[in-house]
């Protein structure tokens, strides 16, 4: 794993939904080595612990990364107060990202709420070969639909209350898709109950599935062993670490 | 350039800054950012006789000016450390403090025995981990138990023996005197202070272990006080730690009586913290025309 720590300039900031912000950050040395599914560890001024945020866009030509995050507490609120032109302290790119395979002909990308942003770099890789199913609480929380459409991906939108797209969870349209053969891989990020259900559907239908997890984290690079996740490798139960072994895991390795 | 070198129990450190056990693993992850040889030493991840899986997550919580952890001594076991980690670290031109722990006195002894025929420089016996149900802090909160485990480990090793003390006691100076009397060559302190946070929306503690160890800048004044009290109570060197996040903090802890300083949670905020602390100490000493960092050890002039 290769990573750097430094202060990088925020080129653009926008609020894309209530309490959800998008930053475009100039960091050529990080963009150069970043891959889909990895995350950045951001220092929030005045706080001891950094905040892990998934990467939503990688532009190696422009040397930029995009992150999209939701204000969840005091730390993310502090980060959200940074503005265009400010510098942001990042340790990145971190973690083990998604497995990308050029031979896959059809993939399904599933995002739940603020788990949707890490799906965008995959949509930019797989483009027309991907179906993006994303789910949100309601119409006000919907993000990134145009970004996904611009990649050429097919998009399916769900909301919990039916105020936009399909009324229901992402698992409903996914279950329909999964029954029809031809899906080579499923990638998902979102709430644990969603990931658990998707993993089960994939297992039942024998589909390769990778999921991105989150956990309270300290160092971000595998040294402190704070972000434990119970997994099975070689038939042995093992506390893997979300920051280094993940955040992306093969769904069959995770013990729910 | 001031002279930053210190000598503890006959071991030469090129500077007094040591990443504390538990924050730094066995060093590999931070080597991606800077050469390990810039450090005075490394206190390696607490290692037990057998592999330990640690506690269920969440193991980490933010607190005002600090954090809680309840990792629970997850480690691959002493044989793995000796075979896979130690040879690499020994080639790095810095002092290796092997932090060891056990659920019983016998386990601590066995771990120390396994290290006896290695080239590890020092042993740091952890009698203060707050996150394990047996052993751990139980040893560290009773003078009798602390003395007994020190006595037995002392018999098992000829290496310099540092005993790492818990702050969760009425008198840390009494514990320090107890381990000194049974042959400890040095003491290190403070381990984390036992703390707790509750998510008021769910009514659940944030840590799955319910309680965990508090570290970070919040505990720094407690560390200064305890280092000062212990340094005044014993005749063996004191290695100070607890919330150190700047060169000035390290200087302060050394003035209180520390011969070297371990850095913990600050590394999570800024992975370069140990390197910056070394540079800042140097700048401070130069600005005061102090030629050697050794001159400030215990130099506080109490009222």
Interface residues (C-beta under 8 A of the other chain):
Chain A: X1 X2 X3 X4 X5 X43 X47 X48 X49 X50 X74 X75 X91 X215 X216 X217 X218 X219 X220 X221 X222 X223 X224 X225 X226 X227 X228 X229 X230 X237 X238 X239 X244
Chain B: X22 X23 X24 X25 X28 X29 X30 X32 X33 X45 X53 X54 X55 X56 X57 X58 X59 X60 X61 X62 X63 X65 X66 X67 X69 X71 X74 X206 X216 X217 X265 X267 X268 X269 X270 X271 X272
